[in-house]
Amino acid sequence: MKIGIQTWGSNGDIRPLLALADGLKKQGHQVTLVVSSIENQSYQAISEQMGLAYRQVPESLEFDMQSFAQSSFKMHPLQWLRALLDEAFFVYEADIYQASQHLVAEHDCVIGHHFLYPLKLAALQQHKPFISVMSSSLWVFKFNRRHAIVGVSPIVN
């Protein structure tokens, strides 16, 4: 099956979907990962190492994480989230939506970060299955084994 995965955010948002992509690839699926990194980190090398198709959209976000962290330190969590979306998501919403439309058109189903309503909209418009994923460090259990998540690359664990 051809599966498209799209994510947005920081390393903590992107790595879980990278692990999911790796697990799906190991199960024999053809996987494409589309990333919008607010830290402007490329996951091209690790994606290639895992055998994943990779796209960075946009190639670079004009967002200064350090400055944002300092200016938003004392904000109420909902104010902080709104400010983050205003500065690092809504500005690139059209690019992200266009990437979503292409990803949906090229794949049998798509999986996306829970904030990626453009991906859900594209999937609904093209009548393709869509899965929204939300992760939390509270849901990850640590075991005294080398690889805590079975079937996932040691690079991700």
Secondary structure, DSSP 8 states (H G I E B T S, - for coil): -EEEEEEEESHHHHHHHHHHHHHHHHTT-EEEEEEEETT----HHHHHHHT-EEEESSS-----HHHHHHHTTTS-HHHHHHHHHHHHTGGGHHHHHHHHHHHHHHSSEEEEETT-HHHHHHHHHTT--EEEE---GGG----SSS-SSTTS-TTT-
